[in-house]
């Protein structure tokens, strides 16, 4: 996930990994707040799994809808939209029908791949975790499914995958299970701004504002 060089120190690695992880959590919450029915499904799954108890990390892999929410967020909003740069090391390379000279730097547009209508119809621009419970059930982000490579693939696969695959669903699950989330007064789901700001990391152009409401002890709202 983080776009880093190999000569950075451990502190740089930590900052890069934590920043992209926090960005993914923000995108996830923004999409759920814009799609209340999806948030309700995720919260219902957590309620069934944990009741009013704490979220347990070891059980997160058994929550298919939560995992689908994470995948769908990464599909639409990959933290590193152009991944890490690649370079052709041999002559005679052909890519998409084009001849690519040796030494050419190649950027892979993971953002566009994740929205390709040929792979993600119907409604490739829509936030629909259900697609990962249907015909894309077996698609994962470990670099084996080329229509979905938010972390890259092969030798350039991001070393931060285990961190993201653990921390993002844990943080999102804890936030959803511990609080009822609402938009500021006067705002509706359609007001959630999903415009992005392109850079080394793809961020929300406008920071997300949401109001956490403590869940009563009886679990009723």
N, C-alpha and C positions, 0 to 999 in steps of 0.2 A: 504493500500500500504506500509507504513513504517513498518519495523520490529523493534518494540520497547517493552520495559517492562512497567509495570504499575506504577513503582515507579520513573519515570523520571519527570523532571520539565517541565514547559511550553516551555522553550527555546529548550530543547531537542526534544520535540514534533514538534516544528516548523521546526527545522533543518532537522529532519527525513522526514517530509512531503514535504518540499520544495526540498530536494535533489532528492527524487524519482520522483517528478513531473518534475524537470528539466531534469532528465535522460530520462523520457518518451518523452518529447519534442524533445530531441536530436535524439532518435531512430526514431521518426516520420519523422523528417526532413531528416535523413539519408536514410530511405526507399523511401521517395518521390524523393530525388535527384538521387537515383539509378533507379527509375522508373518514368521517365519524363512524360509519358502519364498519370500516376495516379496524378501527381502534376498538370498537365494541367486540369484534370477533377475537382479537388478540387478548383483550382483558378477560373474556369469557373462558378462553383456553387456560389462562393463568389461574383464574379462580377455580376451575375444575382440577387443575394439577396441584395447587398449593393451598386451597382454601384461604384462610386468613393468616396462614403461616408465612414465613419468609421464603423468598425465592431461593432455590437450591441450584447452584451451578451445575451439578452433576446431572440434573434432570432436563436441562435446556435442550439437549439434543433430541429429546422425546416430544418436543412441542412443534409439530409440523407447521402450524400457521405462523408462529413466531419466526421460525427459520425462513419461511417463504417471504415474510415481511422484510427480513434482512436482505435476502437475495434480490427482491424487487427494488429495494432502495439502492443497492449497489448497481443494478442494471441501469437504472435511470440516472443515478448520480455517482458515478465512479470517482473516488477521491482524487485519483491521478488520471485525468481524462485522456492523456496522451502516453500514459505508461512511461517506461524508461526508454531512452533512445536506443535504436538498434543500428547496426552498420553491416553492410554486405562485405563478406570477407573473401569472396571468390568472384571471378569473371563469369559471365554468361548466366547471371541470375535473371529470371523472368518473374515478375510479380503482377498479377492481374492483367497479363497480356503486354506489359511494358518491360523493356529491357532496363535493368538497374545496374549501372557501372559499379565496379569494385570500389569500396571506400565510401559509398553513398550512405548518408545518415537517413534512417527510415524511422518515422514516428507512426505508431499504431494508435488510431483513434478509437479507443475503447468506448467513449461516449456515443459515437455514431453507430458502432457495432451493436451496442445494447438497445438501440432504437430502430434497427433495421427492419422494415416491414416484412422482408422476405423470411425473417426468422421469428418475429415477434407479433405477427398479426393474430387476431384483430386488435386494433387500438394499441399500437406499439408505444404511444406517448402516455397512455393511461397507467395509473398506479393500480395494479391488480395482482396482489400476492397469490390469488387463486390460480394464476397461470402456472405457478410452480407446484401446485397440487394436482395439476391435470397433465397435459401432454409434455410439459417441461419438468416433470417430477424428478427425472434423473439428472438434470442439468445442475452442475455444481460450479464453484468458483476456484477450483484447484488447478485450472489450466487445461483440463481435458476436453472442455466444450468450447470450441472456438467462437461460438456466437455469444459467449458470456465470459469475458476475461478481465474483470475489474482489477485483478492482481497480476496480470500478465500470464505467461506460460513458459514451460520448459525451463532452461537454465536461467532465464530472466524473471522467473516467478518471484513475487515479493516475499522476502523473509518474514514479513509481518502478518502473514495469513493466520497463523495460530493465535496471535494476539487479537486480531480483529474478530475472528470466529468465536472467541471466548468472551472478550470484553464487551463488544457491541450488544449482543443479545442479552447479556447479563445486566448491563446498565439499563437498556430499554425495558426489559422485563421488570426490573426493580422499580423503575419510575412508573410504569403502567399499573403495577400491582399495589404500589404504596399510596398512590394519589389518583384522584380524578382530575383530569386536565381540561382546562377551559381557556378559551381565548379572552383577551381583555374585553371589558364591557363595550358593547356596541359593535363588536367584530363578529363576522360569520365565517364559517369554513371557507367560503369562496374568497375571503379577504386575505387568506394566508398567501404570502408572496413567495412563489417558487422560482423567481428569477435567480440565475446564478451569476457568479463572478469568476471568470476564468483566470487561472494562475497555475502555479505548481500544484496547488490543491484546489479542487472545485468547491467553492463555498457559496452559501446563500448570500445574495447581494445585500439583503437587509436581514439583520439578525432576527431570529425567531423570538417572539414574545408570547409566553403562555403562563397561565395561572394555575399552580397546584392547589388542590383542595383536599384536605385531610379526609380519609375515608373513616366514617364512624365505626365504632367497635362492632356494631351489629351487621356491618357490611352494606347497609341500606343507604341510598343517596337521597 
